[in-house]
């Protein structure tokens, strides 16, 4: 008997293992999520820490979740309710459990200035501030809003802002700089800027548009389609780009990543957040990232560093304060694009560049962003934000003079040399009251406030320009032979200095400010019908002393906005809107137009958009779908001709009217808990109607494709044998686009409009997660397509990257 008992004890583990192998290997959890009153809460995510298994609660709060046997921690995630965690154990004896949650409301649902972090971990963002200045579901805003969350940026390993736009309907690259086309209109350089947390930054304006922002500290990138001037002032009519930074969370989370990839690229990032005390009323977040890359362009190495600490204070349950200080330094070359040799787009390799080994481009950006939210009562709050932004650059470059020395053969390019030291300052102060009150059965959410923005440059900025050098005592033009390129360390002491040009004197004397007074009312007329009415009065003026007794240049504009939403179903809204746009010009374009190629003053740009469409939430509100059609009219469009005055200033023309009409479809979010989707399509028909240059009449707008589409879909396997493995596929299509300026026929010498060819690029990725470790492998441009993302003319084309890969290992704890 004793031997029998001993035999059973020794064999029991094997028998148990055999039972597990032949029996049930997974379990099931059912439960309900309710509020303190016992009512079911819809749309709450329930997931385990790795995110491989998740579910959404239905209308009655019910959820169900399949999990492998073992111990698991269940986490609830919701915009409007506090997080809860519950540990459960599924065994062969108890494979089915009931787990209920009762959640407390969370104050972040009511914040008017975004000061607390977003806890969702999907491609879909449940709220946005860019459309109304208050936390509003995108489905309830009567204007199209596209969002790319940090999860999608991480899955695509997108480090810079231009890498993000491929996931947004109707947005493509105008060039390789921070320079975009949105609904047909250029958004970059002097025709747009980037918002940071709803405030005007120095990105994509002035000199800084050549250096695209890093995404290391970004929570999401939003694009409000059409003019946003009624909220933000001087905005380009195609759309407003808002970069939302990561805010602290009240739960501890840490993530580290290390990457290697093509072009000798190495990258590392860290994202740390959590409470600093037991009361959880002091929270922190620290983001940092470093990258070194040779890039796919010759003589164009780059190194970038970002450090971004953020702190949130909650001194009382009515007051929240957030402060972040961000430093970015990039050391590399200023890539002026690919020259086109002999009129043949693909004659040169896409790595070809005009840069010399002794060139450099070193930029630093610093910004302090602080915000305050104080609730006086349940229906009245005060909100204030401040942004102090500095952009600094040290530049030494050889660049095109926008002419060929051997025209029309076009194989030898004239150059100019720049050595520039410059600094730009942008300061913002925004303050507004938000009021939530009812008048009878009608509910109002009123926002009334003032914005103040000031921009100026450092008067100590300076530059050295040369177009000739001394060779054996003879002044010789700077040229670059595209057939026999020569790369060597240059000696600028042999270059012949030109006088400081007047356009740069205008630049260092730039001092202007604008004040915007605005009011907006979101009205819930009935449970289904909502109205949005708003207006802004913009007061733009400069402070330059012209030295001749002339008055400062003032530009004023009233900017109305109106829209409605109507709930056709609980998850489907119809919307329609009108929004006006305005962009004041640099004062010198009005005061001294002759310096920029025109005999009479340029006029400020105005615009408007009409838009209508449908927005819906599907698959348990996991997927947001938008269908929109629109028309945009822009008057007095300022266009660079590519030519230069004898002084070296850019020459502009101004078109009387341009029109853009189109339609967009966008699907973003989750179809299943383990199937994510970002799918876009845009049709745009743009036309110059009243051109300053006669041959431009009837032409489409520059770099505005008629068709564009994008796809990225990620599937994570749930089968036990493949658990933790995920695959993603995607790509982009962009139809042909017109060059900004005419180019020269190399046979006849005549001018004609050239086009960047259409292209399709395919991408793929593999993911694997085990415990706290995750691995990514992204391959972009699988078919190694030679294509152009955009460009200006045949002096400055913007090729896309060849086939490349990036491999990343991450650790979360």
Secondary structure, DSSP 8 states (H G I E B T S, - for coil): -HHHHHHHHHHHHHHHHHHHHHS--EEEEEEEEEETTS-B-SS-EEEETTSSSEEE--TTSEEEEEEESEEEEEEEE-SSB---EEEEEE-SS--EEE--EEE-B-GGGG-SS--S-----SS--S-BSTTTSS-B-GGGSSS-EEEEEHHHHHHHT--BGGGTGGGSTTEEESSSSS-EEETTEEESGGG--EEETTEE-STTSGGGGGS--B-TTEEEEEEEES--HHHHSS--TTEEEEEEE----SS-EEEEEEEEETTTEEEEEEEEEEESSTT--EEEEEEEEEEEE--SSTT--EEEEEEEEEEEEEEETTEEEEEEEEEEEEEE-----B--STT-TTSS-TT-----TT-EEEEEEEEEEEEEEEESSSSEEEEEEEEEEEEEEEEEEEEEEEEETTTTS--EEEEEEEEEEEEEEEEEEEEEEEEEEEETTEEEEEEEEEEEEEEEE-TT-EEEEEEEEEETTEEEE-EEESSS-------GGGEEE----HHHHHHHT-EEEEEEEEEEEEEE-SSSEEEEEEEEEEEEEE----SSS----EEEEEEEEEEEEEEEETTEEEEEEEEEEEE---HHHHH-GGGGT-SS----EEEEEEEEEEEEEETTTTEEEEEEEEEEEEEEEEEEEEEE-TTS-EEEEEEEEEEEEEEEEEEEEEEETTEEEEEEEEEEEEEEEE-SSGGGTT---TT--SEEEEEEEEEE--SGGGTTEEEEEEEEEE--EE-SS-EE-TTT--EE--EE--EEEEEEEEEEEETTEEEEEEEESTT----EEEEEETTEEEE---SEEEEEEEEE-
